[in-house]
Amino acid sequence: VDPYGFERPADFDYAAYEEFFSTYLVILTKRAIKWSRLVKGGGAVRRSATDLNRTFPDNVRFRKTAEPCLQKTLYNVLLAYGMHNQGVGYCQGMNFIAGYLILITKNEEESFWLLDALVGRILPDYYSPAMLGLKTDQEVLAELVRLKMPAVAALMEGHGVLWTLVVSRWFICLFVDILPVETVLRIWDCLFNEGSKILFRVALTLIKQHQTFILEATSVPDICDRFKQITRGSFVTECHTFMQKIFSEPGSLSMTTITRLRESHRAALLAQG
């Protein structure tokens, strides 16, 4: 079981992980001090029950036998948020996000307000009934890939693979249950601090780093499988190096460009009805 309560697979490489973590521990300590200073300095930072049993079944703290069982805490946070933001209510994916927040903060109220910051401010319309924000950003990613990695875009188009088929969970779950927990938490640090543009940097880095591997795919199932495989392994486990990569690998990615692409694709989606 890892420090967050998730059971590790039988083939987990403990030696490689310990080697990585021995150096990462120093980085964690430095970052904890920075976050402590930021918080002390006052820096800004519908119903649900059907998905509770499916939330982190491999996490010992969410099992009904756990004491305390975090399923109850999760239910309280999601129910409160559904009442607070009735335009959103509850959407699949929010349970994983709220669950991570609970694991880290260990506090219902803090988890609630962090969830509100994500759903209400940082990612507007991602979790609304029409999911227009989510659909828009998937289209934006597709265009960014066409601009930066045209061969990958051509492969997808040639096989008729919709981007929503391979990256929808990346966006809707904010990489929870996609990437290792330490890596997700580092991504979320940037998400809270810099906004949603970071999601494109992560997605583009994953694709660019494994571009040759993806281009070897010869069928739709093969493409889908390769997109799953690129979220595993040492590249994503070594989270500090990974976070450095996401600010260099995708190249220039201004908020002006993201906003322009969002406006264009949002209008196109609305026109489609």
C-alpha positions in Angstrom: 0.0 0.0 0.0 1.4 3.4 -1.0 1.3 6.5 1.4 -2.1 7.5 0.0 -3.7 4.1 0.6 -3.6 2.6 -2.9 -2.6 -1.0 -3.3 0.4 -1.5 -5.4 0.4 -4.1 -8.2 2.2 -7.4 -7.8 4.9 -6.4 -10.4 5.6 -3.1 -8.7 9.3 -2.2 -9.1 10.2 -1.3 -5.5 13.9 -0.9 -6.2 13.4 1.6 -9.0 10.7 3.5 -6.9 13.0 3.7 -3.9 15.8 5.0 -6.0 13.5 7.7 -7.5 11.9 8.6 -4.1 15.2 8.9 -2.3 16.0 12.0 -4.4 12.4 13.2 -4.7 12.0 13.4 -0.9 14.4 16.4 -0.9 12.2 18.1 -3.5 9.1 17.3 -1.6 10.5 18.9 1.5 11.4 22.1 -0.3 8.0 22.3 -1.9 6.2 21.6 1.4 8.0 24.6 2.9 7.0 26.8 -0.1 3.4 25.8 0.2 3.4 26.4 3.9 4.7 29.9 3.4 2.1 30.5 0.6 -0.8 29.4 2.7 0.3 31.3 5.8 0.7 34.4 3.6 -3.0 34.2 2.5 -2.2 33.3 -1.1 -5.1 32.6 -3.3 -5.4 29.3 -4.1 -27.3 16.7 -7.9 -27.2 14.2 -6.1 -24.7 11.4 -5.7 -24.4 7.9 -4.3 -24.3 5.7 -7.4 -20.5 6.1 -7.9 -19.3 5.8 -4.3 -18.5 2.0 -4.5 -16.6 2.6 -7.7 -14.4 5.3 -6.3 -10.9 4.0 -5.7 -11.8 0.3 -5.0 -8.1 -0.4 -4.6 -7.7 2.2 -1.8 -8.0 0.8 1.7 -9.3 4.1 3.1 -12.4 4.0 0.8 -13.4 0.5 1.7 -16.5 0.0 3.9 -14.3 -1.9 6.4 -12.1 1.1 6.9 -12.3 3.1 10.1 -13.1 5.8 9.3 -14.5 5.0 5.9 -13.9 7.9 3.5 -17.0 6.9 1.4 -19.1 8.8 3.9 -16.9 11.9 3.7 -17.0 11.6 -0.1 -20.8 11.4 -0.1 -21.0 14.5 2.2 -18.7 16.6 -0.1 -20.5 15.6 -3.3 -23.9 16.1 -1.8 -23.0 19.5 -0.4 -21.5 20.5 -3.8 -24.6 19.4 -5.6 -26.7 21.6 -3.4 -24.3 24.5 -3.7 -23.9 24.4 -7.5 -27.3 23.1 -8.8 -26.4 24.0 -12.4 -23.8 21.2 -12.2 -25.2 18.9 -9.6 -23.1 15.8 -9.9 -21.2 14.5 -12.9 -19.2 11.3 -13.3 -15.5 12.1 -12.7 -16.2 14.5 -9.8 -16.1 11.6 -7.4 -12.4 10.8 -8.3 -11.5 14.5 -8.0 -13.3 14.9 -4.7 -11.8 11.6 -3.5 -8.2 12.8 -4.1 -8.9 16.1 -2.4 -10.2 14.2 0.7 -7.2 12.0 0.8 -4.8 15.0 0.8 -6.7 17.5 3.0 -8.4 15.0 5.3 -11.0 17.7 5.7 -14.5 17.9 4.3 -14.8 21.6 4.2 -11.4 22.2 2.6 -12.2 19.5 0.0 -15.5 21.2 -0.7 -14.0 24.6 -1.4 -11.1 23.2 -3.5 -13.7 21.2 -5.5 -15.6 24.5 -5.9 -12.5 26.2 -7.2 -11.9 23.5 -9.8 -15.5 23.0 -11.0 -16.7 26.5 -10.6 -13.8 28.7 -11.6 -10.8 26.8 -13.1 -12.8 24.4 -15.3 -16.1 26.1 -16.0 -18.5 24.0 -18.1 -16.4 20.8 -17.8 -19.0 19.2 -15.5 -22.2 21.0 -16.6 -24.9 18.7 -18.1 -23.7 19.6 -21.7 -20.0 19.3 -20.8 -19.3 22.1 -23.3 -16.0 23.1 -21.7 -14.8 19.5 -21.7 -15.8 19.0 -25.4 -14.2 22.3 -26.4 -10.9 21.4 -24.8 -10.8 18.0 -26.4 -11.2 19.8 -29.8 -8.5 22.3 -28.8 -6.1 19.5 -28.0 -6.8 17.9 -31.4 -5.9 21.2 -33.1 -2.8 21.6 -31.1 -1.7 18.1 -32.0 -2.4 19.0 -35.7 -0.1 22.0 -35.3 2.7 20.5 -33.3 2.6 16.8 -34.3 0.9 16.5 -37.7 1.9 12.9 -38.2 0.0 11.8 -35.0 -3.0 13.9 -36.1 -2.9 12.2 -39.6 -2.8 8.8 -38.0 -5.9 9.5 -35.9 -7.8 11.0 -38.8 -6.7 8.1 -41.1 -8.2 5.6 -38.8 -11.2 7.7 -37.9 -10.3 7.8 -34.2 -12.1 10.6 -32.3 -9.9 12.3 -29.7 -12.7 11.9 -27.1 -12.1 8.1 -27.3 -8.5 8.3 -26.1 -8.3 11.5 -23.9 -11.7 12.2 -22.4 -10.7 10.5 -19.1 -7.5 12.5 -19.0 -9.5 15.7 -18.9 -12.6 14.8 -17.0 -10.7 13.0 -14.2 -7.8 15.5 -14.3 -5.4 12.5 -14.8 -6.6 10.8 -11.6 -6.3 7.0 -12.1 -4.4 7.8 -15.3 -1.0 8.9 -14.0 0.8 8.0 -10.7 -0.6 9.8 -7.6 2.6 11.8 -7.0 2.5 13.0 -10.6 -1.2 13.9 -10.4 -0.6 16.0 -7.3 2.2 17.9 -8.9 -0.1 18.6 -12.0 -2.8 19.8 -9.6 -0.4 22.2 -7.9 0.1 23.8 -11.3 -3.6 23.6 -12.1 -4.6 25.6 -9.0 -1.8 28.0 -9.5 -1.7 28.5 -13.3 -5.1 27.4 -14.5 -6.4 24.9 -17.0 -3.7 25.5 -19.7 -1.6 23.0 -17.7 -3.8 20.2 -18.9 -2.8 20.8 -22.5 0.9 20.9 -21.5 0.5 17.4 -19.8 -1.4 15.9 -22.7 0.9 17.3 -25.4 4.0 16.1 -23.5 2.7 12.6 -23.1 1.9 12.4 -26.9 5.1 14.1 -28.1 7.4 12.0 -25.8 5.9 8.8 -27.3 5.2 10.0 -30.8 7.2 7.3 -32.5 5.6 4.6 -30.4 2.1 5.9 -31.2 2.9 6.2 -34.9 3.6 2.4 -35.0 -0.1 1.7 -34.3 -1.8 -0.1 -37.2 -5.5 -0.2 -36.0 -8.0 1.6 -33.9 -7.7 -0.9 -30.9 -3.9 -0.6 -31.3 -4.1 3.2 -31.1 -6.3 3.1 -28.0 -4.0 0.6 -26.3 -0.9 2.8 -27.0 -2.6 5.8 -25.6 -3.1 3.8 -22.4 0.5 2.6 -22.3 2.0 6.0 -22.6 0.6 6.9 -19.2 2.6 4.3 -17.5 6.3 3.7 -16.8 9.3 5.6 -15.5 8.7 8.7 -17.6 5.5 9.5 -15.7 6.6 8.0 -12.3 9.6 10.3 -12.0 7.2 13.2 -11.4 9.8 16.0 -10.9 11.5 15.4 -14.2 8.1 15.0 -15.8 6.9 18.4 -14.5 10.1 20.0 -15.9 9.4 18.3 -19.3 5.8 19.6 -19.6 7.2 23.2 -19.6 9.7 22.4 -22.4 8.4 19.6 -24.6 5.2 21.2 -26.0 7.0 24.4 -26.9 5.2 27.8 -27.0 1.7 27.6 -25.7 0.3 31.0 -24.8 -3.0 31.7 -23.1 -3.9 33.9 -26.0 -3.7 30.9 -28.4 -5.7 28.7 -26.0 -8.4 31.3 -25.6 -8.6 31.9 -29.4 -8.9 28.2 -30.1 -11.5 27.7 -27.3 -13.6 30.5 -28.7 -13.5 29.0 -32.2 -14.3 25.4 -31.2 -16.9 26.4 -28.7 -18.8 28.4 -31.4 -18.5 25.4 -33.7 -19.9 23.0 -31.1 -22.8 25.4 -30.3 -23.6 25.6 -34.0 -23.8 21.8 -34.2 -26.5 22.0 -31.5 
